[in-house]
Amino acid sequence: MLPMNPQPPLDRRRFLATAAASAPFGALLNSAGSKLTAAPLNKRGETDHFMYRLAPAGPYVDSHRDHRAFGIGERKIFLSEDNCQTWVRNAAFPDAENITFSCFLKNGNILFATREKLFLSTDKLTTFREILVQNHDGSDYLPHKPQLPDQPGWYFHPLDGVHTWDIDGSEMLVWGNYGNVAGGPVPANIYYSIDSGQTVKIAYSFGRNPDFQEKGTISSSFLGNPNNPVTCRHIHAVAYNPAERAFYACTGDLDRGHGNECHWMRGKYDAKADSWDWKILVSVNANSRYKSGGINFVNGQLYWAADANGPKRPDEKYDRGIFRCDPEHLADLKKHTLLFDPEFEVATMIVEAGVILMGYSDLSSSYATGIAISSDLGKSWASYDLKEFGRRSPYRFHPKNSDGWFRVDLRKNWIERAEVLFIKPKS
């Protein structure tokens, strides 16, 4: 157990003063790549459909739930219990800049991860401990030893922002890692926990992809499940459909000569046996609406965003859009309803209380910081370019907090951490 560093309550003004006096954190503020950045003050505004603002000055807000928020910065981790107004609780964490994932559980536990290590706090950051992931057989699933120590791979980093669901009165945590983009080669896995993060296990492990291995590695030592012929680059989204009592997952990227990497899968969990049954529903190449993300289920209907790109014929169009269908018709293109054509590929989306929010990639769209919204579950749409933030990609959409604000990552070059944006739809 690692103890919390006793500190007086940290509000916005004191955080700025502390950061300015801290050489390590000052270096983070000015560095490039995936380093932390401080949010500029007073960047807020509104459109016809929503209000928006950057996160308040202080720790980088990595996740939130209800009134709580988890922050990182100044070689520490932080907990706010008043929607980022103050940060009363904090703990020393030298590897804070490399945190790639955090999640609040319903009982108050906080699960968070660096690139290759997973941690749990059950007492509001007073202490925390490392969690070792378990294989199907109960043995420890250990991260590989990288050739380059600063490139261990992103084992736990997600592209989506909804990871918990209430099932039969209990909370279940399920998520997949969006890796092999930065940070070194990494296996692609889906993880789960049924005990509020106390135990984390492998729900599904993809096979060995030859294109995402460390240089010079022999095939017998490749990362990934040697017994699974299904490979992918990374997981785009995992979501639960209560009508089927089943989880859905979609992956990327494209056929690099070793088979299709874009898959849709459905997995059913047997709580009594603590086991999973996964089936591949669709496997395609990159120019397809099945290269996708942002899976959501509303009233038994499946909603998703198409990320179609990659090679195509000159006379071929990209199969893009925001789609809806009955889950049993997923594999039948003729039974899909196109709700919106954003023109560009889209991999992130959230649906809550009839509102759909999606983000445009800064690498491939004409938007600087593009947000599309539907306030009526896809019947009408509006797109906005929040140019004041520069070239940014919105992703990791977290559900509304207790004040009604969605939390959204703003990233440079799709993957590099930049700022945190809050969005509040107008009623």
C-alpha positions as CSV (number, residue, x, y, z in Angstrom):
1,M,0.0,0.0,0.0
2,L,1.3,3.4,-0.9
3,P,0.2,6.3,1.5
4,M,-1.3,9.6,0.4
5,N,0.9,12.7,0.7
6,P,-0.9,14.9,3.3
7,Q,-1.6,18.2,1.6
8,P,-4.0,21.1,2.2
9,P,-6.9,21.3,-0.2
10,L,-5.8,22.1,-3.7
11,D,-7.9,24.6,-5.6
12,R,-7.3,26.1,-9.0
13,R,-5.2,29.1,-7.9
14,R,-3.0,27.0,-5.6
15,F,-2.5,24.4,-8.3
16,L,-1.2,27.0,-10.8
17,A,1.1,28.5,-8.2
18,T,2.5,25.1,-7.3
19,A,2.9,24.1,-10.9
20,A,4.7,27.3,-11.8
21,A,7.2,26.6,-9.0
22,S,7.7,23.0,-9.9
23,A,10.4,22.2,-12.4
24,P,9.1,18.7,-13.3
25,F,5.6,19.8,-13.9
26,G,6.7,22.9,-15.7
27,A,8.6,20.6,-18.1
28,L,5.4,18.7,-18.6
29,L,3.5,21.8,-19.5
30,N,5.9,22.7,-22.3
31,S,6.8,19.4,-23.7
32,A,5.5,17.7,-26.8
33,G,4.2,14.3,-27.6
34,S,1.9,12.7,-25.1
35,K,2.9,14.9,-22.1
36,L,0.4,16.6,-20.0
37,T,-0.7,20.1,-20.8
38,A,-2.4,22.8,-18.8
39,A,-5.7,24.1,-20.0
40,P,-5.8,27.7,-21.1
41,L,-8.1,29.9,-19.0
42,N,-11.5,31.3,-20.2
43,K,-11.8,29.1,-23.3
44,R,-15.5,28.6,-23.3
45,G,-18.5,29.3,-25.5
46,E,-21.7,28.0,-26.8
47,T,-23.4,26.9,-30.0
48,D,-27.1,26.5,-30.9
49,H,-27.0,23.0,-29.4
50,F,-24.5,23.0,-26.5
51,M,-22.3,24.9,-24.2
52,Y,-18.6,24.1,-23.9
53,R,-15.6,24.9,-21.8
54,L,-12.1,23.6,-21.2
55,A,-11.4,21.9,-17.9
56,P,-10.6,24.3,-15.1
57,A,-6.9,25.0,-14.5
58,G,-5.4,22.3,-12.4
59,P,-4.7,18.6,-12.8
60,Y,-5.5,17.0,-16.2
61,V,-9.0,15.5,-15.7
62,D,-8.6,11.9,-17.0
63,S,-12.1,10.7,-16.1
64,H,-15.2,11.6,-14.1
65,R,-18.3,10.0,-12.7
66,D,-21.2,11.8,-11.0
67,H,-19.5,14.4,-8.8
68,R,-16.1,12.8,-8.8
69,A,-13.1,13.4,-11.0
70,F,-9.7,11.8,-11.3
71,G,-6.8,14.1,-12.2
72,I,-3.1,13.7,-13.0
73,G,-0.1,16.1,-13.0
74,E,2.8,17.4,-10.9
75,R,3.9,13.8,-10.4
76,K,0.8,13.1,-8.5
77,I,-2.7,11.7,-8.8
78,F,-5.7,13.7,-7.6
79,L,-9.3,13.1,-6.6
80,S,-12.0,15.8,-6.7
81,E,-15.4,15.3,-5.1
82,D,-17.0,18.5,-6.3
83,N,-16.7,18.3,-10.1
84,C,-13.1,19.7,-10.3
85,Q,-13.7,22.7,-8.2
86,T,-11.2,21.5,-5.6
87,W,-8.7,18.6,-5.4
88,V,-8.6,17.8,-1.7
89,R,-7.1,14.3,-2.0
90,N,-3.9,13.5,-3.8
91,A,-1.0,11.1,-3.7
92,A,2.5,11.0,-5.0
93,F,2.7,9.1,-8.3
94,P,6.0,9.7,-10.2
95,D,4.7,8.0,-13.3
96,A,1.6,10.2,-13.5
97,E,2.4,11.5,-17.0
98,N,2.1,8.0,-18.3
99,I,-1.3,7.2,-17.0
100,T,-3.4,6.0,-20.0
101,F,-6.7,4.9,-18.3
102,S,-8.8,5.5,-15.2
103,C,-12.3,4.5,-14.2
104,F,-14.6,5.2,-11.2
105,L,-16.5,2.2,-10.0
106,K,-20.0,2.6,-8.4
107,N,-18.7,1.8,-4.9
108,G,-16.1,4.5,-5.1
109,N,-13.1,2.5,-6.1
110,I,-10.7,4.0,-8.6
111,L,-9.0,1.8,-11.1
112,F,-6.2,3.4,-13.1
113,A,-3.3,2.4,-15.3
114,T,0.0,3.5,-16.7
115,R,1.1,2.1,-20.0
116,E,1.7,-1.5,-18.7
117,K,0.6,-1.4,-15.0
118,L,-2.8,-1.4,-13.4
119,F,-3.6,0.1,-9.9
120,L,-6.6,0.2,-7.6
121,S,-7.5,2.6,-4.8
122,T,-10.4,1.6,-2.5
123,D,-10.1,4.5,-0.1
124,K,-10.1,7.7,-2.1
125,L,-6.3,7.6,-2.9
126,T,-5.3,7.2,0.7
127,T,-3.6,4.1,-0.5
128,F,-3.4,2.2,-3.8
129,R,-2.0,-1.1,-4.9
130,E,-0.9,-2.7,-8.2
131,I,-3.4,-5.2,-9.7
132,L,-2.0,-8.1,-11.7
133,V,-4.3,-9.2,-14.5
134,Q,-5.3,-12.8,-14.5
135,N,-5.5,-15.3,-17.4
136,H,-8.4,-17.6,-18.1
137,D,-6.8,-20.3,-15.9
138,G,-6.2,-17.9,-13.0
139,S,-2.5,-17.4,-13.6
140,D,-0.9,-14.0,-13.8
141,Y,-1.0,-12.2,-17.1
142,L,2.2,-10.3,-17.1
143,P,3.3,-7.5,-19.5
144,H,6.2,-8.3,-21.7
145,K,9.7,-6.9,-21.1
146,P,10.2,-4.4,-23.8
147,Q,13.5,-3.9,-25.7
148,L,13.2,-0.2,-25.1
149,P,12.2,0.5,-21.5
150,D,10.3,3.7,-22.5
151,Q,8.2,1.7,-25.0
152,P,6.3,-0.9,-23.0
153,G,3.1,-0.6,-25.0
154,W,-0.3,0.7,-24.1
155,Y,-1.9,-2.3,-22.4
156,F,-4.9,-0.6,-20.9
157,H,-5.6,2.6,-22.9
158,P,-9.1,2.8,-24.4
159,L,-10.5,4.8,-27.3
160,D,-14.1,4.9,-25.8
161,G,-15.2,6.3,-22.5
162,V,-18.0,4.0,-21.2
163,H,-16.7,0.9,-19.4
164,T,-19.2,0.0,-16.7
165,W,-22.7,-1.5,-16.8
166,D,-25.2,-2.6,-14.1
167,I,-26.1,-6.3,-14.8
168,D,-28.5,-8.1,-12.5
169,G,-27.9,-5.7,-9.7
170,S,-24.1,-5.9,-10.0
171,E,-21.6,-3.6,-11.8
172,M,-19.4,-5.1,-14.5
173,L,-16.3,-3.4,-15.9
174,V,-15.3,-4.3,-19.5
175,W,-12.9,-2.5,-21.8
176,G,-10.4,-3.1,-24.6
177,N,-7.0,-1.5,-25.3
178,Y,-6.4,0.9,-28.2
179,G,-2.7,0.4,-28.6
180,N,0.0,0.0,-31.4
181,V,-0.3,3.6,-32.2
182,A,2.2,5.0,-29.8
183,G,4.3,3.7,-26.9
184,G,5.5,0.5,-28.5
185,P,4.0,-2.8,-29.6
186,V,1.4,-4.4,-27.4
187,P,-1.0,-7.3,-27.5
188,A,-4.7,-6.5,-28.1
189,N,-7.0,-7.6,-25.2
190,I,-10.4,-7.2,-23.7
191,Y,-10.4,-7.0,-19.9
192,Y,-13.1,-7.4,-17.3
193,S,-13.8,-7.2,-13.6
194,I,-16.9,-8.3,-11.6
195,D,-15.7,-7.2,-8.2
196,S,-15.1,-3.4,-8.5
197,G,-11.6,-3.7,-9.8
198,Q,-10.3,-6.0,-7.1
199,T,-9.7,-8.7,-9.7
200,V,-9.2,-8.0,-13.4
201,K,-9.1,-10.8,-15.9
202,I,-8.7,-11.4,-19.6
203,A,-12.1,-11.6,-21.4
204,Y,-10.6,-12.1,-24.8
205,S,-7.0,-12.1,-26.1
206,F,-6.4,-11.6,-29.8
207,G,-3.8,-13.6,-31.8
208,R,-0.2,-12.6,-32.8
209,N,-0.2,-9.9,-35.4
210,P,3.2,-9.9,-37.2
211,D,2.9,-6.2,-38.1
212,F,3.0,-5.1,-34.4
213,Q,6.0,-6.8,-32.8
214,E,9.3,-5.6,-31.6
215,K,12.0,-5.4,-34.2
216,G,13.9,-8.7,-34.6
217,T,11.5,-10.8,-32.6
218,I,11.2,-14.4,-33.7
219,S,7.6,-15.5,-34.5
220,S,7.5,-17.9,-31.5
221,S,8.0,-15.0,-29.2
222,F,5.4,-12.7,-30.8
223,L,3.0,-10.8,-28.5
224,G,-0.5,-12.1,-28.5
225,N,-2.4,-15.3,-28.0
226,P,-0.6,-18.1,-29.8
227,N,-3.8,-20.2,-29.9
228,N,-6.0,-17.6,-31.6
229,P,-5.8,-17.1,-35.4
230,V,-7.9,-13.9,-35.2
231,T,-5.7,-10.8,-35.1
232,C,-6.3,-7.0,-35.0
233,R,-4.3,-3.9,-34.4
234,H,-6.4,-2.7,-31.4
235,I,-9.9,-2.5,-30.0
236,H,-12.1,0.5,-30.9
237,A,-15.0,0.0,-28.6
238,V,-16.8,-2.5,-26.2
239,A,-20.4,-2.0,-25.2
240,Y,-23.2,-4.0,-23.5
241,N,-26.6,-4.8,-25.0
242,P,-29.0,-5.6,-22.1
243,A,-31.7,-6.9,-24.5
244,E,-29.4,-9.7,-25.5
245,R,-27.4,-9.8,-22.3
246,A,-24.3,-9.7,-24.5
247,F,-21.2,-7.5,-25.1
248,Y,-20.2,-6.3,-28.5
249,A,-16.7,-5.3,-29.6
250,C,-15.2,-3.8,-32.8
251,T,-11.6,-3.6,-33.8
252,G,-9.2,-2.1,-36.3
253,D,-7.4,-1.7,-38.7
254,L,-6.8,-3.1,-42.2
255,D,-5.4,-6.2,-44.1
256,R,-1.6,-5.8,-44.1
257,G,-1.1,-9.2,-45.8
258,H,-2.0,-11.3,-42.7
259,G,-5.8,-11.2,-42.9
260,N,-8.5,-8.7,-42.0
261,E,-8.1,-6.8,-38.7
262,C,-11.6,-5.2,-38.6
263,H,-13.9,-7.5,-36.6
264,W,-17.2,-7.2,-34.9
265,M,-17.6,-9.7,-32.1
266,R,-20.4,-10.7,-29.6
267,G,-19.5,-12.1,-26.3
268,K,-21.7,-13.6,-23.6
269,Y,-20.5,-13.9,-20.0
270,D,-21.5,-16.8,-17.8
271,A,-21.4,-15.5,-14.3
272,K,-21.7,-18.9,-12.6
273,A,-18.8,-20.4,-14.6
274,D,-16.9,-17.1,-14.8
275,S,-16.3,-17.7,-18.5
276,W,-16.8,-16.1,-21.9
277,D,-18.2,-17.2,-25.2
278,W,-17.1,-15.0,-28.1
279,K,-18.2,-15.2,-31.7
280,I,-16.9,-13.3,-34.7
281,L,-19.9,-11.6,-36.5
282,V,-18.1,-9.8,-39.3
283,S,-14.5,-9.6,-40.6
284,V,-13.7,-7.0,-43.3
285,N,-11.0,-4.7,-44.6
286,A,-10.7,-1.0,-43.9
287,N,-13.1,0.5,-46.4
288,S,-16.2,-0.6,-44.6
289,R,-18.7,0.7,-42.1
290,Y,-17.6,-2.2,-39.9
291,K,-14.3,-0.5,-39.4
292,S,-16.0,1.5,-36.7
293,G,-16.3,2.6,-33.1
294,G,-18.7,4.4,-30.8
295,I,-20.9,1.3,-30.2
296,N,-24.1,2.2,-28.3
297,F,-27.3,0.4,-27.5
298,V,-30.6,2.3,-27.1
299,N,-34.0,0.6,-26.6
300,G,-32.6,-2.6,-28.2
301,Q,-31.2,-0.8,-31.2
302,L,-27.5,-0.7,-32.2
303,Y,-25.9,2.6,-33.0
304,W,-22.3,3.0,-34.3
305,A,-20.0,5.3,-36.1
306,A,-18.1,4.2,-39.3
307,D,-14.3,4.8,-39.4
308,A,-13.9,3.6,-43.0
309,N,-10.6,4.5,-44.7
310,G,-7.7,2.7,-46.3
311,P,-7.1,1.6,-49.8
312,K,-10.0,1.8,-52.3
313,R,-10.6,1.8,-56.1
314,P,-10.8,5.3,-57.8
315,D,-14.5,4.6,-58.5
316,E,-15.2,3.4,-55.0
317,K,-16.7,5.6,-52.2
318,Y,-15.8,5.2,-48.5
319,D,-18.6,3.4,-46.6
320,R,-19.0,6.0,-43.9
321,G,-21.7,7.4,-41.6
322,I,-23.6,7.1,-38.4
323,F,-25.7,3.9,-38.6
324,R,-28.5,2.1,-36.7
325,C,-29.9,-1.4,-37.0
326,D,-31.4,-4.2,-35.0
327,P,-28.4,-6.1,-33.6
328,E,-29.5,-9.3,-35.3
329,H,-29.2,-7.5,-38.7
330,L,-25.6,-6.2,-38.1
331,A,-24.2,-8.4,-40.9
332,D,-26.9,-7.4,-43.4
333,L,-26.0,-4.0,-45.0
334,K,-29.5,-3.7,-46.5
335,K,-31.1,-3.5,-43.1
336,H,-28.9,-0.6,-41.8
337,T,-30.3,2.9,-41.5
338,L,-27.9,5.7,-42.3
339,L,-28.7,8.4,-39.7
340,F,-26.0,10.9,-40.7
341,D,-23.2,11.2,-43.3
342,P,-20.3,13.1,-41.7
343,E,-18.2,12.7,-44.9
344,F,-15.1,11.9,-42.9
345,E,-14.3,8.7,-40.9
346,V,-15.5,8.7,-37.3
347,A,-14.4,6.3,-34.6
348,T,-15.8,7.9,-31.4
349,M,-19.4,8.5,-30.3
350,I,-21.6,8.5,-27.2
351,V,-25.4,8.3,-26.8
352,E,-27.1,9.4,-23.5
353,A,-30.6,10.6,-22.8
354,G,-31.4,11.0,-26.5
355,V,-28.3,13.0,-27.2
356,I,-25.6,11.7,-29.7
357,L,-22.2,13.3,-29.6
358,M,-19.4,12.4,-32.0
359,G,-16.0,13.8,-32.9
360,Y,-14.1,14.4,-36.1
361,S,-10.4,13.4,-36.5
362,D,-8.0,16.3,-36.9
363,L,-5.9,14.2,-39.2
364,S,-8.5,13.5,-41.9
365,S,-11.3,16.0,-41.7
366,S,-11.6,19.6,-42.7
367,Y,-12.5,20.6,-39.1
368,A,-10.0,22.0,-36.7
369,T,-11.9,20.7,-33.7
370,G,-15.1,19.1,-35.0
371,I,-18.1,18.1,-33.0
372,A,-21.4,16.8,-34.3
373,I,-24.5,16.5,-32.2
374,S,-28.0,15.2,-32.5
375,S,-30.4,16.1,-29.7
376,D,-33.2,13.7,-31.0
377,L,-31.5,10.4,-31.3
378,G,-30.3,10.9,-34.8
379,K,-33.3,12.5,-36.5
380,S,-31.5,15.8,-37.0
381,W,-27.8,16.8,-36.8
382,A,-25.5,19.8,-36.6
383,S,-21.8,20.0,-36.9
384,Y,-19.6,22.6,-35.3
385,D,-15.9,23.6,-35.6
386,L,-14.5,24.8,-32.4
387,K,-11.5,26.4,-34.1
388,E,-10.2,28.2,-31.1
389,F,-8.7,25.0,-29.8
390,G,-6.6,24.4,-32.9
391,R,-6.3,21.1,-34.6
392,R,-7.7,18.6,-32.2
393,S,-9.5,15.2,-32.3
394,P,-12.2,14.7,-29.7
395,Y,-12.4,11.2,-28.2
396,R,-12.9,9.2,-25.0
397,F,-16.4,10.6,-24.5
398,H,-17.4,10.1,-20.8
399,P,-21.0,10.2,-19.7
400,K,-22.4,13.4,-18.1
401,N,-21.3,14.2,-14.5
402,S,-23.8,15.3,-11.9
403,D,-23.7,18.9,-13.3
404,G,-24.7,17.6,-16.8
405,W,-21.4,17.9,-18.6
406,F,-19.9,15.3,-20.9
407,R,-16.1,15.0,-20.6
408,V,-14.1,14.7,-23.9
409,D,-10.4,14.3,-24.6
410,L,-8.9,16.7,-27.1
411,R,-5.9,15.2,-28.8
412,K,-3.3,16.3,-31.3
413,N,-2.5,14.2,-34.3
414,W,-5.3,11.9,-33.0
415,I,-3.3,10.4,-30.2
416,E,-1.2,13.0,-28.4
417,R,-2.8,14.3,-25.1
418,A,-3.7,18.0,-25.3
419,E,-6.7,19.4,-23.4
420,V,-10.0,18.2,-21.8
421,L,-13.3,19.7,-23.0
422,F,-16.6,19.6,-21.2
423,I,-19.8,19.8,-23.3
424,K,-23.3,20.4,-21.9
425,P,-26.2,20.0,-24.3
426,K,-29.0,22.6,-24.3
427,S,-32.4,21.3,-23.4
